[in-house]
Amino acid sequence: MPNTDKLAKKLQELKKLAEESGLDVTEELSQLETKVKTASQSEQVWKRVELARHPDRPYALDYIERIFDDFIELHGDRYFADDPAIVGGLGFLNGRPVTIIANQKGRTLKENIFRNHGMANPEGYRKALRLAKQAEKFHRPIVTFVDTSGAYPGLGAEERGIGEAIARNLREFSQLKTPIVCVIIGEGGSGGALGICVGDKIYMLENAVYSVISPEGCASILLRDSTKAKDAAVMLRITSGDLLDFKVVNGLIDEPEGGAHLDKDGAAQRIKEVLVRELDDLCSRNPSVLVRYRNLKIRKIGHWNEGTE
């Protein structure tokens, strides 16, 4: 029985005992109700985390196959190598040519080794920037799909400048004179996600998460106990609803009942409808105006107004 059910049962038993005996247990009831509420919230948030990581959840190539026509993948950063953890290329969305850039995880052990579990090296972010610059040159809008636990923290990645590659993407994507729509489809982990998640419009799937660190990492560092990942997930405010409240994302995309993994075609269709609508709007605007509003949007993240007495 889940912890929330056990606590709820104890709460009902205590209320019944208080009524029958006439005892004053108001303080105990209040404490238990707080515990039930906290535990329930933790379970709800953790369910979203589990759905974002579900092994059958659609990955970027699953959506690309269902949303775009005639997708052609392009490879390499023209500096070092190709990085399979980030895929990119050209396709058509309702007849409109677009550039697609995405994190890509693997399903099998062999695929995950090849894709490095979706954790990109510097060459992945440099490939993404090369394709984005190409899109700007040929006046193609950009669509990105974000799904990574983070950038790869290995020695080789550090030697080749992973921090510089991500930082450069943040700067360059913010100045691209072409429409950019980003969709967080699973995990949006730290700088690894930010490297391809600067855009005019940012959307999250209903059960996606977006955070500066994983719940397990946060629990280990701040709570000194990795088993408290569920509590850390609540503290981090990583769900799509939280990010919408903070105005970090522009909107949510509902998933089929039970999660996107239960109806991949349905989930893809919902994403496609949003992309078509947003690109129809963004492509009608002056590119210089897009850049100005994109930067205003970025600078507003984290601002708040203090209440007055």
Secondary structure, DSSP 8 states (H G I E B T S, - for coil): --HHHHHHHHHHHHHHHHHHH----HHHHHHHHHHHHHHHHHHHHHHHHHHHT-TTS--HHHHHHHH-EEEEEE---SSS---TTEEEEEEEETTEEEEEEEE---SSHHHHHHHGGG---HHHHHHHHHHHHHHHHTT--EEEEEEES-----HHHHHTTHHHHHHHHHHHHHH-SS-EEEEEEEEEEHHHHHTT---SEEEEETT-EEESS-HHHHHHHHSS-GGGHHHHHHHHT-BHHHHHHTTSSSEEE---TT-GGG-HHHHHHHHHHHHHHHHHHHTTS-HHHHHHHHHHHHHHTT-------
